[in-house]
Amino acid sequence: MYRVWNFLTNYSLLLIIGAVIALIWANVDATSYHHFVEFELIHDSWVGHAHYDENGQVTYRSLTLHYLVNDVLMAFFFAIAAKEVWEAVILQNGSLRGKKAATPLFATVGGMVGPISVYLGIAYFLGSDTYDAVANGWAIPTATDIAFSYLVGRLVFGAGHPAVRFLLLLAIADDAAGLIILAIFYPSGELAPEWLLLSLFSAIAVFYLFNRLPRRLDRGNEMRPNSTWVRNKLSFWPYLIAACFSWYGFQQAGIHPALGLLPIVPTIPHADRAFGIFSEAEQYLTDLLNHIEHMLKHPVEIVLFFFGLLNAGVEFSSIGSPTWLVLAGLLIGKPFGVLLFGWIAARPLGLGLPEGMRIIDLFVIGCVAAIGFTVSLFIAAVAFDSSVMLGDIPVQDAAKMGALFSFFAAVVSIIAGKLTKVEKQHG
């Protein structure tokens, strides 16, 4: 039993509403929209956009509404994504463990290499001016929106088709790779890696003092009094405090602070096994990690609404080469990349495909995975400064439009499923 629709409405419906409002607002009154996005909450703050002097030193930080949502509050969204990845990798029966995950992982690599190659390849042939302007956005078409892709995958293949689970594995691995790409290739400022020691110390301290030590003290005692006291009396507070320190360490280190909670996620007590992100059983788990996820559900819904509102406001006049490059990367590079690398894994390497899946199904899976939306929109916002222009077109806005247009991959997926004679399997 899967709760796909609940997941979609919880994490994506408000995001779409925010994005639609932003599109309408930006095309009716662009000036007021951009004033709203860059509204300054605190002029001189310890968090926010860094302002530099002529020597490259940070003089002060200003906390804007855009920074609050994208860099502070979106950290909770990425923490939930990291939680799913962590469980898939580390727990018993995790979906990214063992041989069953080998072919999807190879396909994931293809689903990233393909879009990057198409994006940069076409940009190169469009000339050096275009290439230089758009090159930093190479990661935009690598993303896969888990919720929407999973829903479309069920529409194309049917709930019982093995390709649906294959798609889910690919999407989870894609999210993990996306987090790594954001951390390594898209720094938020001048790198100061020594600040990451603060994040590392916070993670080690909270894990030892509030997770491992109570369990060591309870060894041999079935009543587990110390662990129970920590869980009942302190709950999530030690981890929230550690998360604040870790987030600050990421900001000061120059790594995108929206990823600042990632080191804390593995330190939180978790269940002994994973049921999968759309499993009905997960809502009944009582471990602290799942409890925190349930607590964050409604706040993250609101955060995603504001994320859509503050990032999707693009004027239709901004459509240009970056838009089509992002779409080409997603709609061409993703399907063929997944097909090629999935075939290499399944046939030459002998890793095989799940029973009931055909090689051609990999192409259809790639079409479904081409729905980038949320993470593509986020990467577009960090890859380009709003001042970067290609002719008279803002590159960031044009790339965002490509991320928004990736919804058309749903239509392409349905057509591809019909042409390749996909037999729906309900169950």
N, C-alpha and C positions, 0 to 999 in steps of 0.2 A: 504494500500500500504506500503510495507516494503522495506527498503534499506539494506537488509542483505549483499548483495555482496559488496556494497560500504563500509559498516562497516568492512567486512572481509578484503578487500584490504587495507583500510585505516590503520587498527590497527594490522594486522596479516601477510600480505604478506611480508613486509620488515623484519619482525621478522623471518619468515621462511628462507628468503634468508640469513640473518645474521647467523642463526643457521647452515645452510648447509655449508656456507663458513667456519665457525668455525670448524665443524666436519672434513672437508677435510683438513684444515690447520693443525689442531692438530694431525692428523694421518699421514701427510706428513712430518711436521717439528715441533714437539712438543715444542722444546726448544725456537724457535723464537716466537711461538704462546704465550707461557707463559711469555716471556719477554715483548711482546706487551701488554698483559692483565695487567701486574703489572708495566707498564711503569710509572715512577714517574714524575708527572707534577710539583709539588712543594714539596721540601724536608721538610720544616718547615712551616706549614700553620695553620690557625685557624680552618680549616675543614680537615677531612681526617681520615685515620687509626690512632688509638691511639697507641703510643709506651710507655711502662711503665718502671719504674725503679724497683729496687729490693723491694721497699716498696709498690709497687702497685700504685704509683702515675703517672699520665700522664706527660711525659717529653716533648713530642712534637707530632705533627700530620703530617703525610705525605699524600699529595693528589695524589693518583694514578688514572690512567684512569679507572680502575675497580670501585674505590670508587665514582668517578665523575658520572659514569653512574648508578650504582646500588643504591647508597645512596643519590645522589643529584638529578639527572635528572629523575629517575624513580618515584620521588615524584609527578611529574606531571601526570604520568600514574595512580597512585593510587588516585590522586585527582579526575580524571575523573571517575574512578570506584566509588569513594565515592559520587560523584555528582549524579550518577544514583541510588545508594542505598538511598541517602538522599531524592531524589524526590519520590522514590517508597514508602518511609515510611511516609513522612510528607505532601505531597500534596494531594489535592482532586483527587479522582480516582487513587491514587497511587497503584501500583500493589501489594504492600505488606501490604495493609490496609484491615481490616475487615475479615469477615469469609472466603472470597474467598481465602485468603492466608494461612488459617490454615493448611490444608492438605499438601500443598507444604512446609510449614515451618517444619512440622513434618517429612516429607520425607527428608528434608535437614539435620535434625538431624541424621536420619538414614544413610544418605549419608556421614556422618562424623564418626559416631560411628562404622559403618561397616568396612570402610577402616582401621581405627585405630586398631580395634580388630584383623583383619586379619594380618595386618603388624606386630603388636607386638606379636600376638599369634604364628605365624610361626617363628618369630625371637627367641622367647623363646624356641621353640622345636629344633631350630638349635644349641642351646647351649649358655652358658653364655658369651663366648667370642664374638659371633656374636651379641647377644642381647645387651651387653654393648656397642659395637661399633656402632650399628645402632639405638638404642632406641630414641635418640634425633630427629630422622627424622620422628617421628610418624605423623606429620602434612602434610608431602609431598603428600600422596595419598588422602587427603581430598579435594583438590582443583578441581575446574571445570573451564575450559576455555570457557567463555561465547560465544565468536564469533564462534569458531569452533563447539562447542556443538550445538549451535542454528542452524548452517548451516546443520550439520548432522541430527539433529532432523527433519528439514524440508524435507530432502531427505528420511528419514525413514517413517515419518508419513504423509507428505504432508502439505502444508502451512496452510490449513484450519482445521487441526485436533486440538482438545482442548489439546492434550498432548503436543503440541509445546508451548503453552502459559504456561502450567504447568511447562515445562522444563525451560522456561525463568525465572519464579518466583523462582524456585529452584536454578538456577545459580546465580541470583542476591543475594538471601539470603546466598548462599555459599560464595560469594565474601565478604559480610559483615562479616560473621563468620571468614573468612580467615584473614581479616584486624585485627580483635580482637585478633586472635591467634598470629599473628605476633607481635602485640604490647605487649601482656602479656608474651608469652612463649619464645620469641626469642629476648632478649635484645642484643644490640650491644656492651655493655660494662658494667662497674660497674654502678649499678643503683644509680642515684642521683635525686629522684623524685621531690625535691624542684625546679629543673629547669623547671618542667612542668608549674609552675606558670607563667613563661615567655610566654609560649604558650597560657595559659588561659587568661592572661592579654591582649595579642595581639588580641585574638579573641573577647573579650568583648569590647575592645577599638575601634576596627575597625567597629564592628557591631553598637555600639552606635553612634559614631561620623559620620559615613558615610552611615548608613542605617536607623536606627531608628530615630535619631534626625532630619534629613531632613524631614522625613515623618511626624513627630510630628509638625514641623514648618509649614508644608503644610496643616495641618488639616483644612478642610473647604474651601480650595482653589483648585478648579478643575484644575487650570493651573499648580499646583505643581512646582513652580519656584525653590525651594531649591533642591528638588530631581533631577529635570532636570539639574540644574547647576552642581551638584555633578556628575551625570552620564556623562554629555557632557564634562566637563572640567577636571575632575579627573579620570574618567573611572575606569580601574582596578588597577591603581597604588597604592592606599591605601591598597588594599587587597594583592598585591604583596609584599609590604613592610612588612605587618603583617605576611605574609607567610614566609618571610625570618627569622623574629624573632622566629616564631613558629618552623620552621625547626631547628634553632640553639638550641632552648630549648629542642627539642627531642634528638638531638645529645648529648648535655651535660647531659641529664637525663639518657642516656644509653639505650633509646628506639630506635628501628630502625628508623633512620631519614627519610627514604623513606616514612614514614607515617606522616611526620611532617606537611603537609599541611591540613590534615584531620580536625583539629579544625577550620580552616578558611572557609572551604566550606559552612557550614550552615549559615555563616554570610553574604554571598553574596546575594543581591536581586535576587529572582527567580520568575518563572512563578507561576500562581495561580493553575495550574493543570499539571499533568504529562501525556504525550502521550505514553511513552514507549521508550526504547532506540533504537528500530528499526523503529520508526514511522517517516514517511515522513514529518509529520507536525512539528516535532521538529526543523527542519532546518530553519523554518520561525519564530520561537520565537525570540523576541528581548530583553528579560530580560538579565541582566548583566551576570548571571550564565551561560546561554546558549551561550551568546556572547563570554565569556571566553573559553568555551569548543570548540567553532568553531575556535578560534584563536590558541588553543593548538593542534588542530588536526594534522597539518603537522609537527610541532616540535616533537610531541610524536611519529609519524611514524618513524622519524629518530632515536629517543631515543630507540625505540623498536628494530630497526635494530642493533644498537650497543649493546643492551642488549643481543640479540641472539648471536652476534659475540663474546662478552666477556664472555658468560656463557655456551654456548653449545659446546665448544671445548673439547670434551672428546675422549680419545683414546679408540678404540674398545677393546683393551686388558684390559680395566678397568671394563668390564662387569663382574658382580659377584653377590653374594647374595643380596646386597642392591638393585640392579637392579630388581631382581625378586620379592623382597619384595614390592617394590613400585608398580610394575605391578600387583601383587596379590591383594594388597590393593585396587587398582583402578578397576581392571577387575572382581574381586570376591566380595570384600567388598562393593564397591559402589552399584552395582545392587541389591544385596540381602539386604543391609541396607535400600535402598530407598523402596524396595518392602515391607519389614517387617514393617517399621515405617509408610509408606504410608497406608498399610492395617489396622494397628492399628487405625490410624486417621479416615480412611474412614468407617470402619465397627464397631469395638467395641466402639469407641468414637462417632460414628454417624456423623462425619463431612462431609462425602460424597466425591464424586469425581465429576469433571465437567461432564456435560451431554455429552455422546458420548465416555467417557473413560472407559476402563475395568481395573480391578485390575492387570491383567498381563501386561498391558501397563506400569505400574510402573517399572517393571523389565527392560523393553526396555529403558525407560527414564534413569534408573540408568546406563545402558550400555553406553548411549550417554554421560551422565554426567561424565563418567570415563575418558574423554579427559581432562587431567590436564594441560599439557604443560606450558603455561606462568607462572602462579602462582606456580605450582609445581616446576618448574625450579628455580624460585626465592627463594622459601622456602628451596630447597636443597642447594642453595648457602649460606644461612644464618644458616642452621641447623648444618652444619659440617664445622669444620676447615679443610683446604686443607691438613693439616698434619696428620689427622686421617686415620689410615690404618686398614684394615682387611686382615691379611696375607700380601700379597704384592700388594693389590688392594686399591687405594685411595677411601674411603667411599663416599666422596662428588661426585667424578666423576661417580662412579657406580650408585649413587642415581639419578644424573642428567640424566644418560642414561635411567633409568626407566621413568623419566618424558618425555623424548623425545619419547620413545617407546609407550607412552600412545596414540599416534595417531592410533595405531592398534585397539583402542576401536571403531573407526569408522567402521572398517570391522566387528567387533563383533556385533555392533549395527544393521548393515544391515542384518546380518545372524539371529540375534535374532528377528528382525522384521518379517522376512520371516517365521521362525519357529512358531512364535506366531500368525501368520496370521493377522498382522496389515493391516487394510484397509485404504489406503491413502485417505485423504480428501483434495482436492485442492480448493483453494479459496484465 
